[in-house]
Each structure stands twice: as structure tokens, then as C-alpha cells.
Amino acid sequence: MKKIIMFSAILLGATGGVCAQEVEKKPLTISGYAEVYYQQDFNNPKSNTRPGFMYSHNRNNEVSLNLGLIKAAYETENVRANLGIGVGSYMNANYAAEEGVLKNIYEANIGVKLSKKHYLWLDAGILPSHIGFESAIGADCYTLTRSMMADNSPYFETGAKLSYSTDNGKWDMAVLVMNSWQRIQRVEGNTTPAFGHQLTYRPSEKVTLNSSSFMGNDFPDDKRRMRYFHNLYGQFEISSQFALIAGFDIGTQQKEKSSSDYDTWYTPVLIVKYSPTDKINLAARGEYYNDKNGVIIASGAENGFQTFGASLNVDYQILPNLVWRTEVKSLNSKDAVFLDRDGNMKKANVMAVTSLTIRF
């Protein structure tokens, strides 16, 4: 059991003395998170749902809950477990393929430490994705909305993860066996496991370099098409005020079962954060998504989905656990893929969103 030793000075008559008070950290903790947002698409489409390639903050022209989460975390020296129950538009969009109560399971996993001397763990269940630097918890991300990269790669996964961390904290390594690409249950008729790896290197406290992969099939066995995907990113704290993240995803998938021909997609992203004060953060993002053959984003356009994105983000820390965030984002596509109010297709889309996030 983890213990924290706290020391307090006590005045004893004319002399001074110190006593040690030992406080045990409880193995079970309960926490919560909520993010409420309002978004305006300036194309003003009739639909209140953002385009289908957006899975976070995907409601338009209404006050909405992106994610409301209650989480129980249990941890001792040799065992750990997490159970998170979520609601909101993020859950509706990302868990649409799941059945029944599975739609509301944000996280549910159990881990066992396999070595007394080394940080070697085996975790199994519904896990946070090992891919990417963004998560569903917006307060942990530089920007209010997620990048096209994050929205179109897994936020969660189901399977088993064997992980090891070095004693100096510089290397984290993991291998995974998963059900498939962001699924709790496999596609009906799919019997093939998927595999992945993660390698993280921290040469210093200010630099993080990460490589993650996925290899598997997300179709029934009779239509099996292998998918190979790699995510690479670096996170750099340049100073106390400046930080940046650079990432690049690339994937390829068989055109047909047993085919030697593959469709490829890729996406780079760069995010820069500037913190002029303790309460204010600014972030700018530039990104590009190229999926000519519609493997991940099926736009139906002549040139598939080829879109540039740029955004500017301002955060104000109202309280230590309460943040007000505002973002303006512009998307520009090679083809007209965005609807306006009259049902016409446009190449450009501009939106603004504001949110309140709280942890408790």
C-alpha cells in the first residue's frame, strides 16, 4: 500500500520538537469529469450533427454535454482496476456500434503486477487507446476540440496489454492483443485478433517521443481486409510558457480480401501552446487529412477526403478545477464535402465553440 509521510512541527513548551504523522493513501478513489459546450457551424446546416468524421463535440447549434464521466480507480502495490461510466455526445458517437449498456462503459479494466522488482503489468478489459496524444478528456488536451487525427483513430480499445517501464522512467513499452479497431465487441463474423505496440521515450522531463501501431482486421472473416497503422508524435516543453506537439499518422488497408493492393491514408498535425499567465493558455493548430480512397472517412467525393484544418484556442482557468475554453476552427477541403443551410455542398467550413470543463 502506498503511504505518504507527513511531518509537522509542534511547539513543546520552551523547546522545539518534530513528530511524524503517517497517512495512508486510500486504494479506492472516486472522481468525476464533465464538459458542457455550445457550438455554431457558420454554414448553418439544418442538421444539428456535425459531419460524420467528427466524433467529439459533434453537436451543432445547441448546448450539449460532450462527456460526463464518473470513475472509480482502485490501486494497491500489485493490483489495479478502473471503472468509468460515461454519458454525452462523445459516448453516443464513439460507442454507436456497441449494444445495450456497453454504450456507456468509458473504461473497465483490471491489472496485475507480474514482478516484485520491476514495473511489469498485465491489464485486460476496456482500456484507453494506446494510440495518439489526445483523449476524450478535453481538459488534458491543448485544444478544445480534437484533431481530425484523434477523431479518426481509436479513443479506446478492448483486449490485453502487457506493459513495462524502466526504473528511471525514461522508457515505457507495451504489446497488446485487441478485439479490433475501437470496439468492445468484434464485428459479427470476425474471429481474428488485432495486435499493437507502444514505445515511449522521455530523454528529459521536457521531451516525450512516442511510437504506436495497430495491425488487424475490422471486417467479418469472409471479407477480411488487413489494416496496418502507425502513429508517431513528439511533445516538447520548450519553456515554462511554450510547448508544442507534432504528430503523424499513416495507415494502409487491403482493397479486397487476399489482395496485394492497398489503400493508404495519412495525417500530420502541429499544435503550439503559449501560456502568458498561470490562468490563460493559447493554442494554435494546423492539420491535414488525406484519405483519397475513403478507408476511414468515406466522403463520397471525387478526390476522397483531402482537408486542411486550422484552429485557435483560448483557455481561462477560472478555478483550479474549472476551465472556460473557446475555439475557432476552419476546415478547407479539396472537394465540396460540407453542407450549408440550403443543402448545397461547400469546400470550406468555419465553426466556433465554447465550453466549461470541471473535475471533481
C-alpha angles and dihedrals in degrees: 000000000000115000133192118209113213124189126201129183117234125194109230110191110284094343132065127237141174128218127190120230117196116211121188120218109229114241093221121064129176119205139169141204133188134179121188119186145175120208133189122197107202091209082066098211119191092241118084090210120088119232115299096255091066113084100165123059088004101153120096135206095004141084105259142172110238095186134353111183136182114187134186116199124188122188136168130160093280107018135050135173138177132198120181126177116196140186133181142076091303090059093045093053101040098040097042092117094054125092132237118325091357086081089072101044105108093173136352120166145137126212133195126196109231100193133048094205102036137051095249116146138176113205125181136182134046104348138181110263118271088212125091139001098262128077139183089265099090094192088066093055130081092231133047096233125041124254121252085250093060096041092054100046127061121294091183140012139194123224142061128314127197109197136179131188126192120239092246091055094235099112132047119180132181142169122198141197111200141180092236145291108333096329137130092195122032121244108274108270095022113124099163122107121223125223136208145170138207128198120180125183126189109187088177139359089266100051131063123178120187138185121185133170144188128201121178152088125274097187136076113280093255089058097036115166117175117226123202118190137174131190123195127179143159127205118200130186100202094179140335088283105033130061135157141189125204119189140174130190126189129176140173132193135187114260091220138357112295090001122147090207119092138193115221133202132179141179134191124195136184124191124184122192127197123187111194092175138009090262102042129067127179123194133183124193133193121185144160131200122197118186104149095170099043098242094147103007112038101196096160089222123139093251096033116231114333109156138162120208135193131177142176121208133193122189129188119194102218093175131356089267100029124075131180112206133185129185138179116200133185127196124191121186132193089232131035103268103145124086124223129201094277094050094257120142118241133191094216133057128184124186139171127206136180128191147177119217128188136182124200 
